Amino acid sequence: MALQFQVAMPVTIRDATADDAPIINQFTRDLAEHCGSPNGPETSVETLRSFMANNTIRAFLAILEDKIVGYLAYYTAYSTWKGPFVMMEDLYVDANVRGQKIGARLLAHLAQWAKANNFKRIKFECSEGDEKTMQFYKKFSATPVDHLHFSEYQIKGDALDALAHTTFNGLK
């Protein structure tokens, strides 16, 4: 069953290009502030531009009255257990235009792209304390993922450097 929404203002959704990295980086900083992340993103415009240029990370932009007012960043990945999927990294709409279904439009656009490209699911993370955002996603029948008792880990910074330079019997 398709969802239906009434929208007051027409919004255009377009693919972002590497040239859009500055606005996406700024929106990412705005998102970090909105989420209460004091350190904000660790990436630079140049790094984002580079990864966007080779499609490692992609984005859609929402345009309202010739102004970019939101974005949805995503990438594709493959699970050996469940197959290919789309990972939604960020969804952000400028505070001045929230409540106009722009986030819903971006999410629907990603779903259309995923279906057209044979991806069967969209995965994303949401802060457990962010009830408003969780309710937004639940409108689209988003469900929590059962991690089968898995915990998420990361290796970064000095630990990643040390691991990358690990030798075994003097060999890398």
C-alpha positions in Angstrom: 0.0 0.0 0.0 1.4 3.4 -1.0 1.6 6.2 1.5 0.0 9.5 0.6 0.9 13.0 1.8 -0.4 16.4 1.1 2.3 18.9 0.4 1.9 22.7 0.3 5.1 23.6 -1.7 6.7 21.8 -4.6 10.1 20.3 -3.7 12.6 19.2 -6.3 14.9 16.3 -5.5 18.2 15.9 -7.4 21.3 13.9 -7.2 24.2 15.7 -5.5 27.5 16.1 -7.2 31.0 16.5 -5.7 30.5 20.2 -6.2 27.7 20.1 -3.6 30.2 18.9 -0.9 30.3 22.3 0.8 26.6 22.6 1.5 26.4 18.9 2.5 29.3 19.4 4.9 27.6 22.5 6.4 24.3 20.6 6.7 26.2 17.7 8.4 27.5 20.2 10.9 24.0 21.5 11.4 22.8 18.0 11.9 25.5 17.3 14.5 24.5 20.5 16.4 20.8 19.4 16.2 21.7 16.0 17.6 23.8 17.5 20.4 27.1 16.2 19.1 29.6 18.8 20.4 32.5 17.6 18.3 30.6 17.5 15.1 31.8 15.7 12.0 35.4 14.9 11.6 35.5 15.1 7.8 36.5 18.0 5.6 34.8 19.4 2.5 37.8 18.1 0.5 37.5 14.6 1.8 33.7 14.6 1.2 34.2 15.9 -2.3 36.7 13.2 -3.1 34.5 10.4 -1.9 31.5 11.8 -3.6 33.5 12.1 -6.9 34.0 8.3 -7.0 30.4 7.5 -5.6 31.7 6.0 -2.4 29.1 8.3 -0.7 26.1 9.7 -2.6 23.4 12.1 -1.7 20.1 13.6 -2.8 19.4 17.3 -2.3 16.0 18.8 -1.6 15.4 22.1 -3.3 12.6 24.5 -2.4 12.2 27.8 -4.2 15.7 27.5 -5.8 17.4 26.9 -2.4 18.9 23.7 -1.1 17.0 23.0 2.1 18.0 19.4 2.9 19.9 16.3 2.0 20.0 12.6 2.3 23.4 10.9 2.2 23.7 7.2 1.5 26.0 4.4 0.3 25.6 0.9 -0.9 27.0 -2.2 0.8 26.7 -5.9 0.7 25.9 -8.4 3.5 27.1 -11.9 3.0 24.1 -13.0 5.0 21.3 -10.7 3.6 22.6 -9.4 0.3 23.0 -5.9 -1.0 21.5 -3.0 0.8 21.5 0.8 1.0 22.9 2.4 4.1 21.3 5.8 4.8 24.0 7.9 6.5 22.2 11.1 7.1 18.8 12.7 6.6 18.6 16.4 7.4 16.2 19.2 6.6 16.8 22.9 7.5 15.0 23.8 10.6 13.2 26.7 8.9 11.3 24.4 6.5 10.7 21.3 8.7 7.1 20.0 8.8 6.6 20.3 5.0 7.3 16.6 4.3 10.7 17.3 2.8 12.3 14.6 4.8 9.6 12.2 3.7 10.2 13.2 0.1 13.9 12.5 0.4 13.3 9.1 2.0 10.7 8.2 -0.6 13.2 9.2 -3.3 15.8 6.9 -1.8 13.3 4.1 -1.7 12.5 4.6 -5.4 16.3 4.6 -6.2 16.8 1.4 -4.1 14.0 -0.4 -5.8 15.1 0.7 -9.3 18.6 -0.6 -8.5 17.5 -4.0 -7.0 18.3 -3.2 -3.4 15.8 -4.9 -1.0 16.3 -2.8 2.1 17.4 0.5 3.5 19.4 0.4 6.7 20.1 3.4 9.0 20.9 4.3 12.6 18.8 6.5 14.9 19.8 7.7 18.3 17.8 5.7 20.9 16.8 8.9 22.8 15.5 10.7 19.8 11.8 9.9 20.0 10.7 12.4 17.4 13.0 11.0 14.8 12.1 7.4 15.7 8.4 8.3 15.3 9.2 9.8 11.9 10.7 6.6 10.6 8.0 4.4 12.1 5.5 6.3 9.8 7.2 4.4 7.0 7.1 1.0 8.8 10.8 1.1 9.8 11.5 -1.5 12.3 14.5 -2.0 14.7 17.0 -4.6 13.5 17.6 -7.7 15.6 21.4 -7.8 15.9 21.4 -11.5 17.0 23.4 -10.5 20.0 26.0 -8.7 17.9 27.7 -5.6 19.2 29.1 -2.8 17.0 32.8 -2.1 17.2 35.2 0.2 15.4 38.9 0.5 15.0 40.1 4.1 14.4 42.9 6.6 14.9 46.1 5.2 16.4 44.6 1.7 16.8 43.9 1.7 13.0 47.4 2.9 12.2 49.0 0.2 14.5 46.8 -2.5 12.9 47.7 -1.3 9.4 51.4 -1.5 10.2 51.2 -4.9 11.9 53.8 -7.4 10.8 53.8 -11.2 11.1 57.2 -12.8 11.2 58.6 -9.5 9.8 56.1 -9.5 6.9 53.1 -7.3 6.4 
